[in-house]
Amino acid sequence: MKEALKNHKVFDELFTPMYAIEPMLKYIPGNVRTIWCPCDKEDSKIVKALSACGYFVMATHIDDGIDFLDTEPPKCDMIITNPPFSIKDKIIKRCYDIQKPFALLLPLTALEGERRSKMFNEHGIGIVVLDKRVDYNGKGACWYNTSWFIHSPLTDGRIFFEKINPVDENK
């Protein structure tokens, strides 16, 4: 088993379907105008959904040489993204360090772990739990639940439950 894990290639580029984005939108604080999507390209559905709601959205991606973990943040009111799960601890810490509200789509199991627990207790977090598993690749829902981890005065310390209506967006 250890050998299989050692040879396992990390695959972190999963695309968020619109039905998984929509439930998060109502948890964006009313004073937010400018949003940074630091793990997204311009054609990301997250970027498109936020733009359609009237937000000014800045999309940056490591493929374009902009690494969220060591880039000076642009002027923004909030950070929203579906980050690489393999580096979620670093992403969460960076979001807290920037000191802006944020929404990260993460596995619900991200609630577990000493480092994350310490950060969540120290800074606050709210969870928007999606009632179904998300299909990121058109081949069926993944085996774990993903939910929105949102740090803002509206959500910290609270758990919300939202229904999603999975549809095949590839048709």
C-alpha positions, 0 to 999 in steps of 0.5 A: 500500500505504501508503495502505491501511495508513493507512486501515486501522481497528484492530480489537482486540476479539477474543474468546478461545475456551475451547480457547485458554485451557485450555493456559495454566491449568497454567502459573499458579504455585501461590501465585496466588489472585487474578487481574486480567484488565485487558482483559476484561469479566465475561462473558469466557471467560478470566474464566469459565475462571479463576473455574471453577478457583477463582481470585478474578478481577477483570475490568476493561475500557476500555469501563467507563472503566478503562484498564489503562495508567494505572489503579492496579493492584488487589491481585492475584497475577497478570495474565492477559488477551488484550490489544489487539494494536495496543498490545502493547508498552505492555501488556507494559511495563505488566505488567513495571512492575507486577512481578507474574507475567503471561500475555498471549495475543499473536501469536507474532511479538511475539517480534520487535522491539527494544523487546520483545526488550530487555524480554524479555531484561531481565525474562524471558519464557516462551512456551506455543506453541499447535499450531494457529491460533485462531479468534477470530470463528467464521469460521476461524482467523486467519492467524497463530499466537497463543501465551501469553507468560508471565512467572513463575518457572515459565516464564521462559526456556522454551518449551512446546508445547501441543496445542489442539482447536479447536471451534466454540463458537458452535454 
